[in-house]
Amino acid sequence: MTHAIIETGGKQYRVAEGDVIFVEKLPAEVEEEVKFDRVLAVISDEDSKIGAPVVEGAAVTGKVLKNGKSKKIIVYKMHPKKNYRRKQGHRQPYTKVQIEKIAL
């Protein structure tokens, strides 16, 4: 089985063909194909390639399944005895991607 370590949105993900991952929002529509060029490593049963910092010529392609927002988190700030209270909500946008192919 072939795995790859990719970088997107400032985070690193270990992926294999068929995996479904949630990444930071990408500028792509649903059913559109996306290509991840920043492949840090490709690991298979018989051969492994580690990049310095990226593997030249390697790419991972995937299909966008959904664009959405995650659950709301509450940001609450308070200074006791000072009458300072701030309540704010945040929903982080994401893109759900299914990995289709790991190419060297």
N, C-alpha and C positions, 0 to 999 in steps of 0.2 A: 504494500500500500504506500502511496506517495503522499507526503505531507509537505506543506510549505508554510513559511512564516512570512507574513506580509505586514506592511505598515500602511495605515490609512487613518486620517483624522488624529494624528499624534499618538495612536495606540498600535500595539502589535497583536496579531491574531495568528494562531496556529490553525490551519485549515487543511481539509482533504476534499477530494471530489465528492459532491453530494451534501456537504455540510451547509447548514443555514446559519448565518451570522447576522448580528445586529451591529452596524457601524454608524459612525457619525454621519449626518445627512449628506448625501451626494447629490449633485445636480443632474439627476437622471429620472426619467419617468418609469412607471410600472411596465414590466415586460421588456424593458430596454437592457441591452448588454453593457456591462461595465468591465473595464480592464484595470487591474492593479499592477503597476510597473515596478513598484518598490518591493521587490521580493528579497528578503534578507537571507533566506536559506531554503534549500530544497532537499528533503530527506526521503529516500526510498530504501527498500530492503537491501539492494545491492550497491547503491551509490549515493553519496551525499555531497552537496555543494554548499559551501558557506561563502557568503559574499563579504566584500571588504569595501564599502559597507553593503552594496547590493550585488546580486548575481546578475552578470551581464547576459542579456538576451532572454531572461526568464520572465514569464508573465502569468498571471492568474486571471481567468475570465469568470464572470458570474452574471447571473440574471437578477434584476431587481424584482422582488416579489411585492414589496409594500413600502410606502413612505408614511411615516406616522409620528406620533408624539408618545413619549413614555408617560408613566404615571406621574401625577403631580407631587412635588415635594414642597414642603412648607419651610420657608426661611423666616425665622422669628428672632428679632433682635430686641433686647430689653436692657435698660440700665435701671436697676432698682433704686427707688427713692428719688428718681429724677424725672418721673413722668415721661419716660421715653420708651415707646413701644412701636415696633414696625412689624407688620405681618405681610409677607410677600409669597406668592406661589410661583413655581417654575416647572415647565414641562419641556424636557430636552427632546428635540427632533432627532429621528433616527431613520435609517434605511435598512430594510431587511433584504439580504442578498443570499442567493443560493449559488454555491461554488460549482461551476460546471467543468472547468478544465485547468490543469496545471501544466504549462508548457515550458520546456527548457530552451 
